[in-house]
Amino acid sequence: MTTGVLQTPVAGSSTSSRELIRAIDWRGAFWVASGVPALVLFSIGGIAGTAGKVAFLVWICSMLMGFIQSFTYAEIAGLFPNKSGGASVYGAAAWVRYSKLIAPLSVWCNWLAWTPVLSLGCSIAAAYILNALAPIPAADSAPALAWIKAHAGSITADSPRVVEWLGANAGKTAQDAISALLSQDAVAALTPAIREWTLFSHALGPVSFSLNAAFFIGAILMLLVFSIQHRGIMGTANVQKYIALVVIIPMLIVGIVPIITGQINWSNYSPITPLAAAYAPEPGSWNIGGWTLVLGGMFIAAWSTYAFETAICYTSEFRNPKTDTFKAIFYSGLLCLLLYTLVPFTFQGVLGLEGMLATPIVDGSGVAEAMASMVGGSGFVTNILVMLMIMALLLSIMTAMAGSSRTLYQGSVDGWLPRYLSHVNEHGAPTRAMWTDLGFNLVVLAIACADATSFFFILAVSNVGYIIFNFLNLNAGWIHRVDNGDVVRPWKAPTFLLGIGVVFAYVNAVFLGAGAKVWNPWALWAGFIAAALIVPVFWFRHYVQDKGKFPDHMLADLGLTQGDLAKKRAGILPYVALIVGIAIVLAANWFFQLPG
């Protein structure tokens, strides 16, 4: 029995076996993964807020690391032409000999990293839609100025509000206070009520959640993506191809035009020093605090720049996995290498540090307006770019749902996750896994829509899982070489690149230990707790549903049986790798501290 494969290469054909269908080549996977470059827009302002003028180098270095790491993933993916779900599934097969718990941890952490793209992307897209339908007026807009004129006498110099404002703004006058407070009141009075409306909101530990207008708009967008994905991988790839073209081309234009037209201010790249404090433009120095902020930037950039590995989530849906697997991840990596270098470089060169730290750039709601200004666009061009931004976010959401649902599906087929996730519909779409993604992300969406702090908390926690997955899988490359060296590899990575990938596994461990705290003091520990949730989930599947045995087909691609799992050619080395990795995370967390 083959795992997760229908041997009929006809897209969308109905079958009683209801398995994934071989319907695409590497180009289809490339278009499905084309939503990855849009992830730069999630955190371009946040990384500038931690790394300062070092931000453009953070993006370049992180992207180069991700590209080199992808060669390891391309090799191990080739070992499993009959599996979907991506690198985490292929890496889990390496770790299963050494620990029944470490193996599913790889799958689980990869899913934890990818699935929040749905909620985070929908929250930003919902903000754009709200801005278009119910915009917050600018303080210098005509309606605001008219309101200020009509209410000029509502605040006097002896008002308690004026006294409080002056206490917080030393050196200012009473008239400055009155002008500032009137502007603030005008904006509040003219802001549409829907912007403040919420059905229910509450604080929950380090975050808040809110069932506000953005939440309901985001939920509708999720259902839209679900309906597209319901048609199967061929339908998804066809839709994403056209969306990708209208999104990627403008991103390239925005990345190139300011360089050609001389809009780049080269002083915005120097001095190359960290910030003295997060989200403040004052330069700091390369001390422990400065390095901690930069490592925080490297930590969160990995969530975006490594993500093109999703191109190999569809191995069992390739018509020719032997050739398509490497091409899919390689060309996806080249696209990301280009855009992740150009876009952050241009944004920083044109906007400067203070522009990058503006609230609309940090929370993502003003990125389209910034892009329009870079190409000299008018209000019409701005509106077009707003629409393209929404499409770019939908593209990344579709990529995330396609990849994360297949990770759940294959994890279920291979015995890591509950059986109900193994179901696919008549189009070969893993609908139960997709519904699970949707339900989980409705909860996360309520948190992401509450405020920027909650948004970045979700992003940081999910990235803890992503770094754990990358650590395990970069080590899975050499473990597969030792334990399964005789298995035919359609594409074999140069050994020195495999070795660099192992080194990067421990560099990522430094990012994890030092960088997670930059985004939230609880992010690292919350991420560990989220990762540990695989223990009861796997225990239920393996020991309750499967009575302690893996499905016979789980290792079929390697030509192994259950008895072969007892053969551990790598000896204690995988355990040593784990211990060293944990030690590096804890040491980095202790050594690196935030400024002040």
N, C-alpha and C positions, 0 to 999 in steps of 0.2 A: 504493500500500500504506500502510495506517495503522500507526502504531507501537504495538505492545503493546495492541491493542484488538480485542475481539470485538464485532461490531455487534449481537449478539443479547442483549437486556437481560434474560436469564433467569438468575438466580443458580443456579450449580451445574450448568448444562447441560453436557453433554459435547460436545466438538468436536475434530475432527482437527487444527485449526490450533493448538490449545492456547495461547491467548493470554489475557490478563487480561480479565475479564468486567465489563460495565457492570451492576453489581448493587445499588449503594447510592446514596442521596442524601447531602446534607450532614450529616444527622443520623447516618447510619452512620459517617461519618468523625469526627464529633464524639465518638461513643462509643468509636471506636478510639483517638482521641487523649486520651480521658479518663484514661488512665493517667499523663499528664504531671504533674498536681498531686501525685501520690504521690512524685515525685522530690524534693520539699522535705524528705522524711524521710531522704534519703540523706546530706545534708550540713548539716542544721540545727544540729547540735552543732559540726561542723567550722568553719562560718562564724562562730559565736559565739566559737570559740577563736581566731580571727584578728582579727575586727572588734570584739569586746567588745560594749559597749552600743550601738555603731553598727550592730549586726547587723540589727535590724529595718528600719532605713533602707536598708541594703544590699539587702535583699530587695525593698523597695518600689521603689527606684530602678531596680534591675535588671529588675524586671517591667515597669515603665513603658517602659524602653528596648526590651524585647522586643516589647511591644505596638505601639509606634510602628514598629519595624522590620518588623513583619508586614505592614504596608500595602504595602511594596515587594514582598514575596514574593507577596502576593495578586495584584498586577498582573502580574508576570511569569509566574505560574502560569497566568493566563488566556490567555496566548499559546500554550499547549501543551495543548489539550484531549485530545490523544491520547497523552500521556506519563504515566507514573507516576514514583515515585521522589523527588518532593519538590523543594524550592527549589533544591537543588544541581544537579539535572539541568537545570532551566530556566535557571539562571545560567551553567552551562557552555556553553550555546548562545550566550551573549553573548560569552564570552571566546575561543571557538574561532577567530574571525577573527584574533586577535592573538597567540595562542600555542597550539600543539597540546598543550603540557604543562600550562599553567595551567588550561585547561578541565577536564581529568579530575581535576586536583588538588581542585577544588571537590567533585566527586562522592565522591572517595576520602576526603577529610577529613570530610565529612558522615557517611559510613559509619563511619569510625574513632571519631567522637564518639558515634554512636547505639548501635553494637553492644555496647559494654561494659555498657550498662544490663542486658543479660541476665545477665552474670556477677556484676556488683555487686549487682543486686537479688536474685539467687539466693543469694548469700553471706549477705545480711542475713536473708532468709527462712529459710535453713537454720539461722542462729543462733537465731531464734525457735523453730523446731521442736526444736532441741537443748535449748534452755532449758525447753521444755515436757516433753520426754521424759526428759532427764537433767540436771536443774537443778543448778547449783553452790550449795551451801548457804550461807546468810548466816552471818556470824561470830557473830551473836547468836541464831541459831536453836537450838531445843532439842537437836537432835543434836550441834551444834557445842559447846554449853555442856557437855553430858554428856561429850563427848570431852575437853574441856579439864580438867574435874574429874578424870577418870580418869588423865590424864597430867600432872597439875600438877607432879609432881616431876621431869619429864624435862628441864627446863631450870633451871639454877642461875645465881646472880648472877655467878659467875666463868666462865661459859661463854664461849668465844670468839665465839659468835653474839651474845651480849649486849653484849660489848665492841664488836663491829663495829656493832651497831645504835645504841649510844650515841654512837659516833663520827659517825654520820650524822644524829643527832637531838639536837643540843646542848640542854642544859637539862632533859633528861628523866632519870628515875631508873631504877635497875636493875629495879624492879618494873614500871615502864611497859614496859621492854624485854621482860620475861618475858611480860607479858600480851599484848603485840602479837605476839610470836613464837608463843605458844601458839595464838592465834586464827588466825594464818597457817597453822600446821601442821594445825589442825583442819579448816580449809577444804580444804587440800590432801589430807588423808587421806580426807575424805568425798566429794570430787569424783569422780563416776563415771569409770571408766577410759576410757570412749569419748570423753570430752572431751579427753583427752591423746593418744589413739591417732592414729597416722598410718601409712599404708602406706609413704610415702616423703616426705622433705622435704629441701630444699637451698636455699642462698643463690645468687642469680643477680644479680650486679651490685648495683644499689641496692635490690633487692627480694628476697623469699624466695618459695618456692612449697611447697605441702604438699598431698598427697593424703590429707587427713584426713576425719573423718566429715562435716564441713560440706560438703566438696567433693562427696562422693557423694550427699548429700541434695540439694544444689544441682543436680547433674547430672540427678537424677530429675525435679526441678521443670522444668528446661529441656525434657526430653522430653515432659512433660505439656503445656507451652505449644506445643511443636511439633505435637503431635497435634491440638490445637484449631485451630491455624493451617492445618493440612493441608486443612481443609474449605473454604478459600477466604475471601474478604473478607466475604461475607454472613454466613457462620457465625461468623466472628470478631467481627463487629460485634454480632450477636445475643447472644453469650456475654458480651462486654464490657459491653453495656448493663446487664445485671442485676448484674454484679460492680461496675460503676461506681456504681450506685445505692446499694448497701450499703456502699460505701467513702466516697463523696463526702459523703453525708448525715452520717455520724458526724464527718467532718473539719469540716464546717460547725458541727455541734453543739459540738465541742471548741473551735472558734474563737470562737463566740458566747457560750456559757454562762458562762465565767469573767468576761466583761465585764459581763453582766447581773447576775451574783451578787456582784459586787464583789470578786472574787479578785485583780484586777489591782493590783499594787503599783507605783505610778507612779514611785517612786524607782529602779525597775529600768531606767528609760530615761534616766536622767541621773546624772552629767554625760555628755554625748555626746562622749566622747573615746575614742581608740583604746587598745589595751592597751600596756603597757610591754614585754611580751614575749608571744609566742603561747602560748595555753593556760594563762596565769597571770592571776588576777583583778585584779591590781594595775593601776590606770589609768595610762596614759601621757600623751602630748601629741601635738599635731598637728605633729610634726616629720617628717623624711623617713622615719624608721623607722615611725612611726605611720601615715603615709599608705601606706607599703608594705604593712602588714598589712591595711588597709582595702581597698586595691586587690586584694590577694589574695582577700579576700572577694567583691569584685565579679567577679573572674575566675572563681571556681568557681561562684558563683550563676548566671552566664550559662548554664552547662550545664543547669540546671533551668528557669530562667525563660524562656529563648528557645525551649524545646523544643516548644511547641505548634505550631510551624511544621510539625510532622509531619502535621497535619490535611490538608495539600495534597499528601501523598504518593500520593493515590489518585485523581488527576484522571482518568486513563483508566478508572477503575472507577466514576466518577459517571455517573448516568443523564443528567444535564443539567449538564455541567461549566461552562457559561457562568454559571449562577447558583449552583451548589453550591460552587464553589471559594472564592469570597469568604466566603460564609456559614459554611463549615466552619472557616476560620482565624479569622474574627472572633468567632464565639461560643465557640470553644475558648479564644481569648485572654481573653474576658470571664470565663470560668470560672477560668482561671489567675490573672487579676488579682485576683479575689476571694479565692481560697484562699491565694495566695502573700503576700497582705497580712495576712489574718486569722491564719493559723496561726503564722508566726514572731512576730507581734506578741503573741499570747496566750501562747505558750511563754515568751517573754522576760519578759512581765509577771508571770506566775505563778511560774516557776522562778527567775528572777533569773540573774545571770551565773554564779555558782558552781554553780547547778543545771544550767545549760546546758553547763557544762564537765565535768560528771560523766561518767565513762567510758561508762556505758550509753547516754547521750544522744549522745556523740561517735561511738561505733561503731554506733549505731542500735538496739542490742538492748534498750534500756530505754524506748524512745519510747512503746510501748503502755501501760506502767505509768504513765508520766507523764500520758498522756492520760486514763487512768482516774481518777487523783487530781484532775485538773482538773474533772471532772464529779461528783466525790464518789462514785465507784464502789467497790464492794466487790471481793472476790476473784473473784466471778462475773463482774462487769462487766469486770474486768481480763482474764479469760480470753476474754471475747467480743471485747475490743479487740485482744488478741493475734491472734485468728483474723482479725479485720478487717485488721490490719496485714499479715498474710501474704497476704491477698487483694489488698490495695493494692499490694503488691510484685509479685504475679503480674500485676496489671493493667498496671503500668508495664513489666513484662517483655514482655507480649503486645504492647503498643504499640510497644516497641522492635523486636521481631522483625518485626512487620508492616511498619514503616517502613523499617528497614535492609535487609530482604530485597528490598523493591521498589526501593530505591536500587541494589542490586547488579544486579537484573534489568534495570532501564532502562539502567543504565550499560553492560550487555552488549549490549542491543538497539541502543543508539546508537553502539556501537563503542569505548567507553572501556575496558571490562573483558572478560576472556576469554569466548568464545562459550558455553561450557557453562552459564553462569549464565542464559541466555535461556530455559531450559526451564520450563514450568509444567505442573501436573498437570491431571486432568480437571475439577477444581473451580476452576481458574483461580488456583491458588496457586503461587508461584514456588519450588518445592520444592528445587531445586538451590541456589538462593541461601540458602534457609533452612538447608539442611544445612551450607553453608559458614559461615553465622553460628554454627550450633551447634558445629561443630568448632573454630572460632577461639575461641569463648567457653569451651569446656572448658579450654583452655590458660590463658586469662585468669582463669577461676574458681579454678584452683589457686593463682594468685598472690593473688587477692583474699581467699581463705580463710586465708592464712598469718598475717597480722597487720594492724593498722590502718595501719601505715606503707605496706605494700604496697598496701592498698586505696586510700588517697588518692593514691598514685603513679599507679595506673591511671587514677583519676578525673582527675588533673591532665593526664596525657599525652593522654587522649582529648579533654579540653577545649582543648588546644592546637590540635588538629585542628578543633574546633568553631568557635573564634574565627577561624581561617584561612578556613573556609567562610563564616562570616558576613561577614567583610571582603570576600571576593570577590563574594558575592551582593548585598550592599548597593551595591556599585559596578556590578554587573550591571544594576541597575535603570536607571541613567542611560545605560549603554551601549546597552541595548535601545531606549531612547527615541531615541538618536541614530541608531543603525544600522537600527532596525526601527520607526521612528515611524509608518510608513504601515500597519502591521499592525493589524487591528481588535483592540481590547482590551475584553473583556466588562465589566471593571471597571478604571477608571483611578485611581490614587492621586493625591490633590492634590499638586501639584508641591512645595509647601513641606514636606510629609511625606516626599517622596522625598529632598529636600535634607537634612532632619534625619537621615534614614537614612544618608546619605553621611557626615555629621559623626560619627555614632555608629560608623561603620566605623573611624574613626581613634581614637575613644575606646576601642573594643574593642582596638585595637592597643596602647594604653597598658596596659590590663588584662593583655594577654598578656605584654608585656615586663616589667612590674613585678610582676605577681601570681603567675605560675607558680612562681617561686622560693620563694614562701612555703610551698608544699606539698612541694616537693622541689627541691634545688639542681640536679638533673639533668632536671627535668620539661620545661623549655623545649626543651632540646637533644634529649632523647629524643623529644619531640613532633615536632620538625623532621625527625628521622631517620625516624620512622614515616610522616610525610607524604611524604617523598622516595621511599618504597617504591613509589609509583605509577609512577615512571619505568620500572623494568623491566616492571611489569605492563602498562602502556599500550604500551610498545615491543613487547612480545610480541604483543598483540592487533592493534595498528595496522600494524606493519611485517612481522610474520611471518604472522599469520592473514589480514589484510585487504590486504596488499601496498601499504600506504601510502595507501589510500583509505577514506573514511568510508562507511557504508551510505547508499544513496540517500535513505532515508526519514528520516535523522537530523534534517534541518531542514525536513521537509515542512510542519510546522505554520506555519512562517514564509513558506512559498512560495519558499524559496531552493533553489539548486542548488549543486553543488561549486564552480562557477565564481564564484558570488556571494561566496564566502569571501574572495576577494582584495580586495573593496571594503571599505575601512576608513574610514568616515566620521568616526569619533572621532579619527583620526590618532594622535598620540603620547600623547594624554591617558590612555588606560588604562595605558600603561607608566609614565607619571609617577605615576599613582595607586599603582601597585605599589611604585615606588622610595620614595615618601614613606612608605607604610605600613611597609616594611621598616626604613627609617631611624627611624621612631617607635618600633618594637619594640626595636631595638638601643639607642636613646638612653634609653628608659624602663628597660631592663634594666641599663644602666650607672648611671643617676642614682638610682634607687630601691634602697635597701639595707635589709636587715632590721635591727631594733634590736640594738644591742650588737655 
